[in-house]
Amino acid sequence: MKEENLARWAHSHSFGQEKKRPGELRTFIVIALTSGMMAAEVTAGIAYGSIALLADGLHMGSHAVALSVNAFAYVYARRQALSGRFSFGTGKVNTLGGYTGAILLALFALLMAWESCQRLFNPISIAFNQAIAVATVGLVVNGASVFILGDQHEHPHEPGHHHHEHDHNLKAAYLHVLADALTSLLAIAALLTGKYFGALWMDPMMGLIGALLVARWSYGLLKSTGAILLDTQESDGTTEVIRHLIEASGEHRVVDFHLWSIGSGLQAALITVVSSAPQSPDFYRQMIAKQHALAHLTIEVHAYAERAAVSEQ
């Protein structure tokens, strides 16, 4: 067989991962903003004695590190997309970045809770006016970062693609800056309460509330990214749609079906069909393509013979 005649069956397994994703540049911008504000809040927290402000600054610093992990995932996935070492491209590098970010979120939540408990039992004096001013600036920076990373969905243009592409790496970065915005807001609330009502205990209490919310976000992201990394069967209704398409005529039966995610918005499927009137794999491939776009599809077809089926029983 001539090589050129085999071209129609050969294809790249990069699935567009070599292209720069919209979230990459946005993540680098937010890293710069977060790092600058982190330095200001840590300095002010130490100088003015606010644990809420210091915790917020340390939180932003740790998130700058976490965001750097997300940025690295973007760059690595793009540069290694055409490498033959990855069976289905580097789509899961993006998901791995999100999973790592979720773990770091959980660790940060524990750190926030620990520091808050320490200050709850060992309160210190706070320079409220200066601390409130710095926390307000931090909230503005964090709000801008949330806005920059706010759009977590990419909208594919392939026909038949009925779902958004979820960039888990971008979602992890988004949750990190959202957590920063939350801790800044809670810090301001605590400082105002302490200044006008003398409730110093509100400063660490707000830290505990923030830790609980961050832990909840971390759990949700770990659950969604972990499912993809473990190749769990997709449960978005696609399996039922494709099965109905193939079996509608009554001549074809799907006896084995595996549908899993190989990256953000990228699905792969392995389908075994038994038919009394078997067709070529291209027949089923074209049938499926009219309703749903799969990044990678493997179809196995077997002829069904009544006599053979009886003899095997």
Buried (B, 14 or more C-beta within 10 A) or exposed (E): EEEEEEEEEEEEBBBBBBEEBEBBEBBBBBBEBBBEBBBBBBBBBEBBBBBBBBBBBBBBBBBBBBBBBBBBBBBBBBEBBBEEEBEBBBBBBBBBBBBBBBBBBBEBBEBBBEBBBEBBEEBEEBBBEBBBBBBBBBBEBBBBBBEBBEBBBBEBEEEEBEBEBBBBBBBBBBBBBBBBBBBBBBBBBBBBBBBEEEEBBBBBBBBBBBBEBBBEBBBEBBEBBBBBBEEEEBEEEBBEEBBEBBBEEEBBBBEEBBBBBBBBBBBBBBBBBBBEEBBEBEBBBEBBBEEBBBBBBEBEBEEBEEEEEEEEE
